[in-house]
Amino acid sequence: MSSLRDATRERSDETKFSALLLQVQTDHVGNRIIFVVEGDSDITLFNMVLRNTEFFYCTPASGKADVIEAVDRLRTRISNQVYGIVDADFDHVLEKTYNDTFMTDVHDAEIMMLHDEFITDFITEHTQNHILGPMQIDEVGQRLMSNLMSVCNEIGLVKLACRLLNLNVRFKGMNYFTSEAVTVNDFNVSINIQILIEAAIRRSPRVEQTHCIDIYNKYVELNQAGYCIYQTANGHDFCQLLAQVFKQPLSSDRNVTVKGVEKYLRSKYTKENFERTNLYEQMIRLIETDAEVEEVA
């Protein structure tokens, strides 16, 4: 059965790569620099903040590992310059790098896009007017941002602990609220680490409950190491927590979704914001290098 699954997966991966290859071998792409990104939302983001006639963005729509593999394979099939752009995840913490693939400065694209104006605008647009009126919006925004990042950092450290212990704990798709690991009360968000670990293990059939103490001890060790929270906090977690805050009675739209938060976040991120990142510098340097080569030639 596993061999059948592997064969099916290989056919699917090959189909995706073939589609990607066809996409970049067109007159429209020409000799542009090709950036392979993780998903469609990343194409949207980069076309918003760095739309350039010398760049072309595409995706296999199947995650980080597939981006890295696609870059390697495309470089052997076409003459264009090809680079990947992926979320760093924990790679900066673990001091891991890749050939020809750039990483976000921080944990992921969503964390990269966070800024004070986003959170204050989100509060303003999604809070009922009678609550918003007497509110010190900037102060509430700063407190909420700090609170959410702190909780996301705690979740991130538990995830990192599991990774370092080589435990295949399933966090993807986990709802931190229905599991009762995270609770909200107005603009206050809190987390119970023990409940988080136990709930995550319960949804991970290959991990025994006896590993709870190992994970907790590693989490404590990582917490004491003092890593930058922008390297450990996950942006999708941030958006899930923020969406939950605005499912409360204080919200003017209690149907707010994680996807909706992520879309709003992208809409508030500007080219000027992006120009302050190392990722921008790495990308734009490719054009400058090409220009220097042409001058020499």
C-alpha positions in Angstrom: 0.0 0.0 0.0 2.8 2.4 0.9 4.5 1.7 -2.5 1.3 2.5 -4.3 1.0 5.8 -2.3 4.6 6.6 -3.2 4.1 5.9 -6.9 0.9 8.1 -6.9 2.8 10.9 -5.1 5.7 10.7 -7.6 3.3 11.0 -10.6 1.6 14.0 -9.0 5.0 15.7 -8.3 6.1 15.0 -11.9 2.8 16.4 -13.2 3.3 19.6 -11.2 6.9 20.0 -12.4 5.9 19.5 -16.0 3.2 22.2 -15.6 5.8 24.5 -14.1 8.3 23.8 -16.9 5.7 24.6 -19.5 4.8 27.8 -17.7 8.3 29.2 -17.8 9.1 28.1 -21.3 7.0 30.7 -23.0 7.6 33.9 -24.9 5.9 35.8 -22.1 8.6 34.8 -19.6 11.5 35.1 -22.1 14.8 35.6 -20.4 13.4 37.0 -17.1 14.7 36.0 -13.7 12.5 33.2 -12.4 11.5 33.0 -8.7 9.8 29.8 -7.6 7.6 30.4 -4.5 5.6 28.2 -2.2 2.0 29.1 -3.2 -0.4 31.3 -5.1 -0.7 33.8 -2.3 3.1 34.3 -2.5 2.8 35.1 -6.2 0.1 37.7 -5.3 2.3 39.2 -2.5 5.5 39.5 -4.6 3.6 41.0 -7.5 2.2 43.6 -5.1 5.5 44.6 -3.5 8.1 43.9 -6.2 6.4 43.8 -9.6 9.3 44.1 -12.0 9.5 43.4 -15.8 12.7 41.4 -15.2 11.1 39.0 -12.6 8.7 36.2 -13.1 7.0 34.4 -10.2 5.7 30.9 -10.3 4.8 28.0 -8.0 4.5 24.2 -7.8 1.9 25.0 -5.1 3.2 22.2 -2.9 5.4 23.6 -0.2 9.0 24.4 0.7 10.7 21.2 -0.1 9.2 21.1 -3.6 10.3 24.7 -4.3 13.9 23.8 -3.5 13.7 20.7 -5.7 12.0 22.6 -8.5 14.8 25.2 -8.5 17.4 22.5 -8.8 15.6 20.8 -11.7 14.7 24.0 -13.6 18.3 25.1 -13.5 19.2 22.0 -15.5 16.4 22.4 -18.1 16.3 26.1 -18.9 18.9 28.9 -19.5 17.1 31.5 -17.2 18.4 32.4 -13.8 16.2 30.5 -11.4 15.9 31.1 -7.6 13.6 30.0 -4.9 11.9 32.0 -2.2 10.6 30.2 0.9 9.5 30.8 4.4 12.5 30.5 6.8 10.5 28.6 9.3 13.1 27.7 12.0 16.0 27.7 9.5 17.6 30.9 10.9 17.5 29.5 14.4 19.0 26.2 13.2 21.5 28.1 10.9 20.4 26.2 7.8 20.8 27.6 4.3 20.0 26.5 0.8 21.7 26.9 -2.6 20.0 29.4 -4.9 17.0 29.7 -2.6 16.3 32.8 -0.5 14.4 32.8 2.8 12.3 35.3 4.5 14.2 37.4 7.1 11.8 36.1 9.8 9.8 32.9 10.3 7.4 33.3 7.3 5.8 35.8 5.0 2.9 36.6 7.3 5.3 37.5 10.2 7.3 39.6 7.7 4.2 41.5 6.8 3.2 42.4 10.4 3.5 46.1 11.3 1.7 48.5 13.7 -0.5 50.1 11.1 -1.9 46.8 10.1 -3.0 45.9 13.6 -4.5 49.3 14.4 -6.4 49.4 11.0 -7.7 45.8 11.7 -9.0 46.8 15.1 -10.5 50.0 13.7 -12.3 48.1 10.9 -13.5 45.1 12.9 -14.5 46.5 16.3 -18.0 47.7 17.1 -18.3 51.5 17.1 -19.5 51.8 20.7 -16.5 49.9 21.9 -14.1 51.6 19.5 -15.2 55.2 20.5 -13.5 55.4 23.9 -10.7 53.1 23.0 -7.0 54.2 22.9 -6.5 52.4 19.6 -2.7 52.7 19.3 -2.2 51.5 22.8 -4.7 48.6 22.5 -3.0 47.7 19.1 0.5 47.5 20.6 -0.7 45.4 23.5 -2.6 43.0 21.3 0.3 42.7 18.9 2.7 41.9 21.8 0.2 39.5 23.3 -0.4 37.6 20.1 3.3 37.4 19.3 4.1 36.1 22.8 1.5 33.3 22.5 2.7 32.5 18.9 6.2 32.3 20.2 5.2 29.8 22.9 3.5 27.7 20.3 6.5 28.0 18.0 8.9 26.8 20.8 6.7 23.7 21.3 6.9 23.0 17.6 10.6 23.5 17.5 11.0 21.2 20.6 9.1 18.5 18.7 11.3 19.0 15.6 14.6 18.8 17.6 13.3 15.7 19.4 12.5 14.1 16.0 8.8 13.7 17.0 6.2 13.7 14.2 3.7 15.8 16.1 0.8 17.0 13.9 0.2 20.7 14.4 -1.1 21.4 10.9 -4.8 22.2 10.9 -4.9 22.3 14.7 -7.5 24.6 16.2 -5.9 26.0 19.4 -9.3 27.1 20.8 -11.4 24.0 20.4 -8.5 22.1 22.0 -8.7 24.6 24.9 -4.9 25.3 24.6 -5.6 29.0 23.9 -8.3 31.2 25.3 -9.4 34.7 24.6 -11.1 37.3 26.7 -11.7 40.6 24.9 -8.2 41.6 23.7 -6.4 39.3 26.0 -5.0 36.0 24.7 -3.5 33.3 26.9 -2.0 29.8 26.4 -1.6 26.7 28.5 1.5 24.9 27.3 0.7 21.6 29.0 -2.8 21.4 27.3 -1.2 22.4 24.0 1.3 19.6 24.1 -1.2 17.0 25.2 -3.8 18.1 22.6 -1.1 18.0 19.8 0.0 14.5 20.8 -3.6 13.2 20.9 -3.9 14.1 17.2 -0.5 12.4 16.3 -1.0 8.6 16.1 2.7 7.9 15.9 3.6 9.8 19.1 3.1 8.4 22.5 1.7 10.5 25.4 4.8 9.6 27.4 6.7 12.1 25.2 4.8 15.0 26.9 7.5 15.5 29.5 10.3 15.3 26.9 8.6 18.0 24.8 7.9 20.2 27.8 11.5 20.0 29.1 12.9 20.9 25.6 10.4 23.7 25.4 11.6 25.1 28.7 15.2 24.8 27.5 14.4 26.7 24.3 12.5 29.3 26.2 15.5 30.1 28.3 17.7 30.4 25.2 16.0 33.7 24.3 15.5 33.3 20.6 14.0 36.2 18.6 10.2 35.7 18.7 10.0 36.8 15.0 12.0 33.6 14.2 9.9 31.3 16.2 6.3 32.7 15.9 4.3 31.3 13.0 2.3 33.8 10.9 -0.6 31.4 10.2 -0.9 30.9 14.0 -1.0 34.7 14.4 -3.8 35.0 11.9 -5.8 32.2 13.6 -5.5 33.9 17.0 -6.4 37.3 15.6 -9.4 35.9 13.8 -10.6 34.3 17.1 -10.3 37.6 19.0 -12.7 39.0 16.5 -15.3 36.2 16.8 -16.2 37.7 20.1 -19.1 40.1 20.8 -16.7 43.1 20.5 -16.4 42.4 16.7 -18.4 44.2 14.0 -17.9 41.1 11.8 -17.9 37.8 13.7 -17.6 35.8 10.5 -13.9 36.9 10.1 -11.8 33.9 8.9 -8.1 33.1 9.0 -8.0 33.5 5.2 -9.7 36.9 5.6 -7.0 38.0 8.1 -4.2 36.9 5.8 -5.8 38.7 2.8 -6.2 41.9 4.9 -2.5 41.5 6.0 -1.3 41.4 2.4 -3.4 44.4 1.5 -1.7 46.5 4.2 1.8 45.5 3.2 3.6 47.9 0.9 6.7 48.1 -1.3 8.2 50.5 1.2 7.7 47.9 4.0 9.3 45.2 1.8 12.3 47.4 0.8 13.5 47.3 4.5 14.1 43.5 4.3 17.2 41.6 3.5 15.1 39.5 1.1 14.4 42.5 -1.0 18.1 43.4 -1.1 18.9 39.8 -2.3 16.3 39.9 -5.0 17.1 43.4 -6.3 20.8 42.7 -6.3 20.3 40.1 -9.1 19.2 42.9 -11.4 22.1 45.1 -10.4 24.5 42.2 -11.0 23.1 41.6 -14.4 23.5 45.3 -15.3 27.1 45.2 -14.2 27.8 42.2 -16.3 26.3 43.8 -19.4 28.4 47.0 -18.8 31.6 44.9 -18.7 30.5 43.0 -21.8 
